[in-house]
Amino acid sequence: MKTRGLADSPQNSFTSQRPARLSRLIISLQAWAARHVHHEDRRPDSFRDRFQGAELQEVSSRGSNARSNAETLEQPGRDSAWPLARNNVNTCNNTEKDDKAKVEEKETKEDKKKENPKQEEKKKEATVIDPSSNVYYHWLTAIALPVFYNWCLLVCRACFDELQSDHLMMWLVLDYSSDVLYVLDMVVRARTGFLEQGLMVKDADRLWKHYTKTIQFKLDLLSLIPTDLGYLKLGMNYPELRFNRLLRFSRLFEFFDRTETRTNYPNVFRIGNLVLYILIIIHWNACIYFAISKFIGFGTDSWVYPNISIPEYGHLSRKYIYSLYWSTLTLTTIGETPPPVKDEEYLFVVIDFLVGVLIFATIVGNVGSMISNMNASRAEFQAKVDSIKQYMQFRKVTKDLETRVIRWFDYLWANKKTVDEKEVLKNLPDKLKAEIAINVHLDTLKKVRIFQDCEAGLLVELVLKLRPAVFSPGDYICKKGDIGREMYIINEGKLAVVADDGVTQFVVLGDGSYFGEISILNIKGSKSGNRRTANIRSIGYSDLFCLSKDDLMEALTEYPEAKKALEEKGRQILMKDNLIDEDVARAGGDPKDIEEKVEYLESSLDTLQTRFARLLAEYNATQMKVKQRLSQLENQLWCQWRALRGQTYHLGNSASVTLSAPGISSSPGLQSRRSRLGSSLKSSPSPRPGREDSSVALTPTDGRTKERGPDCGQRPERNRPTSAPT
């Protein structure tokens, strides 16, 4: 039994080692596959990182860490002995379970992220206030109140002691309430969005960084420094410690600017705003005057405030009103004040006079410009009326017609129809122009039968081309037999279809009616052609919209299918009224259309010929410039050759050459050397560009060494010598 147990023990150990080997083999294969499959993931790729989200990068980094941990767990098992295989198998199984648990946790987290992506985006995107919204404007109104309170009352409380001491509790409540609003304003500024590439930035970190980089952030911090802690040492009667709260003045100016753009009466608001600025300056000047009087001493001379021991001048209301009266007289320079006595009084009065001159100039300039702007439209309209009156008087127009013209102008001004829409809307982009025109005219244009089922793009094009037209009582909009170049849509007023006598009325057209739409389509086979078939006269003042034939055809060039549909609708209307010749309609193309096409081709050919002539002229001019440049280069080369003529150069130990006008004089033995040199040059390959031996060193007799390169060209034929130089 003992021997049998010993014999069975190796078999048991071998059988126990087999699953260990299989598990190790499986783990090594998984690690090898992970290394090769995810090799690209571990490779750093900055381009992919720029487009990979933060969450994906985090997941990939976690996956790489898990793989590295698995590999490190593998390493000890490789060097372990076979008897410890069971322990290794157990540890490997445990690590596999741990890895599976981690992977499952990651998958659940990723599933949650995928299920709730909107919630994560909401967490990232903080509450952002649009600076163009009504909420932001209402907040400006709220923050402008404490800023205005500090600018008006802080200086007054600092100069008039009774005002500070008698209502101390009220001032403390108002002061710290304004401080709370200041703190909230910093929060609002940090959450106020801004545009970047046309999109509103809603990232809280970026908004905060953008706010901290502005100068207003520093001013806001300075305005919130608790300088009023000095009350604990100096006492409560020093409100000037809170003067740093005045640094929030930009909010007040922003509120005024936004209000000016929102109000319907901007000129009135500008005048009121100007008066408010002047009153604040006068208020501050009055407070400073009273403070200087208190510093010098009340009643010490005739310039300062009278002695407050007198009951008449001891009341707070009299102190402020007297100072305000003195400040108004000084700054407006319209009254006489007591002359100064001391030097500091003179200096203060001089500064006041200078400020007063600036205020007076500002008042005159701003009020004058505001009044002129308020009456600009009336002045422009009146100038037009005056020019028409002068023209009619110069041409001796009848009084009846002159009266009708003047009444027409009066009707335009009374009904506010003097505005030129194109002139007003010319500064807007095309998109906004189209939107405004759609809001104003689209409903009117849809009333026309032939335009009811047209494409939206065509309707937008036509809406932009509608022109308003106003007719006086008795005016003919069109007469029978006239060529139809426009169609009309009645916006307001009454029109009558009358007989040839102009009195008999067949039908009355009201708001929303239209006429002339068939004549501008120029439908082939129409019995009336493009002629008017009725007399239409305005009963009273009529406001119409006009669409010309040229504008319609220009718009239809981009919409050929819509053009066919409109012509078909017009043809059906004519067939219904029996106003179309079907034989002519079925015939071939209209010769007028062919003529128009030929004319268009001729104009295009003329344009091409003009362009070709211009290009040919440019080519000839360029060719002449090139020829002149070549001739200049030839002259320069010939001048250089003449400068080198007459000098002797050494070709070697026993050969020399002399350059001269008629030719070259050579020393004995040069001819044989020349023949050998020529044969060697013929047998040798052509020198490559850039080689140093492509030139022959020539040594002149005076010891200088010159280098002669390849042949640099020949001079003109007229200057060529009888024997060419070698």
LINUR-V501346 format. One line per field, one symbol per residue. ss: DSSP state (H for helix, E for strand, C for the rest). phi: phi as a letter, one per 40 degrees, with the letter a starting at -180 (. if undefined). psi: psi as a letter, one per 20 degrees, with the letter a starting at -180 (. if undefined). A space follows every 50 residues. Layout:
ss->???
phi->???
psi->???
This chain:
ss->CHHHHHHHHHHHHHHHHHHHHHHHHHHHHHHHHHHHHCHHHHCCCHHHHH HCCHHHHHHHHHHHHHHHHHHHHHHHHHCCCHHHHHHHHHHHHHHHHHHH HHHHHHHHHHHHHHHCHHHHHHHHECCCECCCCHHHHHHHHHHHHHHHHH HHHHHHHHHCHHHHHHCHHHHHHHHHHHHHHHHHHHHHHHCECCEECCEE CCEHHHHHHHHHCCHHHHHHHHHCCCHHHHHHHHCCCCHHHHHHHHHHHH HHHHHHHHHHHHCCCHHHHHHHHHHHHHHHHHHHHHHHHHHHHHHHCCCC CCCCCCCCCCHHHCCHHHHHHHHHHHHHHHHHCCCCCCCCCCHHHHHHHH HHHHHHHHHHHHHHHHHHHHHHHHCHHHHHHHHHHHHHHHHHHHCCCCHH HHHHHHHHHHHHHHCCCCCCHHHHHCCCCHHHHHHHHHHHHHHHHCCCHH HCCCCHHHHHHHHHHCEEEEECCCCEEECCCCECCEEEEEEECCEEEECC CCCCEEEEECCCCEECHHHHHCCCCECCCCECCCEEEECCCEEEEEEEHH HHHHHHCCCHHHHHHHHHHHHHHHHHCCCECHHHHHCCCCHHHHHHHHHH HHHHHHHHHHHHHHHHHHHHHHHHHHHHHHHHHHHHHHHHHHHHCCCEEE CCCCCEEEECCCCEEECCCHHHHHHHHHHHHHHCCCCCCCCHHHCEEEEE CCCCEEEECCCCCCCCHHHCCCCCCC
phi->.cccccccccccccccccccccccccccccccccccccccccccbccccc bcccccccccccccccccccccccdccccccccccccccccccccccccc cccccccccccccccbcccccccccccbbccccccccccdcccccccccc ccbccccccbccccccbcccccccccccccccccccccccbccacbfgbc cbcccccccccccccccccccccbccccccdcbchccbcccccccccccc ccccccccccccccbccccccccccccccccccccccccccccccchcgc acccccccccdcbcccccccccccccccccccfbabbdccbccccdcccc ccccccccccccccccccccccccbccccccccccccccccccccfcccc cccccccccccccccfbcccccccccccccccdcccccccbccccccccc bcbcccccccccccbcbcabbccgcccabcgcccbabbbccahbbbcbcc cgbcbcabcbcgcaagcccccfccgcccgbccbacbbccbcbbbbbbccc ccccccccbccccccccccccccccccfbbcccccccccccccccccccc cccccccccccccccccccccccccccccccccccccccccccccgbbbc cacbbabbcaccibcbccgccccccccccccccccccccgccccbbcbbc ccgcbbbbccdchbccccbcccbccb
psi->hghhhhhhghgghghhhghgggggggghgggghhghgkhhhippohghhh iprhghggghhgghggghghghhhghhhjqrhikhghhgghhhghggggh ggggggggghhghhhlhhhhhhggoropppijrhghhhhhgghhghghgg hhhghghhhohhhghhlggghgghghghhghgghhhgghijprqpokjqp pjpgghgghhghiqhhgghhghijpmijiihhghrikmiiijiiiiikhh hghhggghhhhhqimhgghgghgghggghgghgghgghghghhhghppjh aihrqrpihphhjiqgghgghghhgghghghiljrpqpqqgrghggghhg ghgghhgggghggggggghgghhhjgggggghhggghgggghhhilqqhg hhggghhgghgghhjlkipoghhhjhiqrhghgggghghgighghihpgi jhkrqhhhhgghhiippqppqrpiqpgqqpiqpoiqqqpohpapqporah ijgppgqppapirqqjhhhihlppiphickqqjrppqpgbpporppoqgg hghghihimhhhghgghgghhhghhhjlkqohghhiraqphhhggggghg hghgggghgggghghgghggghghhgghgghghghghhhhghhipjqpqp ibhjqqqpprghbppqrqihgghgghhghhhhhqqpqqpiqhjjqpppor hjiqpqpoarpjrqrqhijprhpqq.
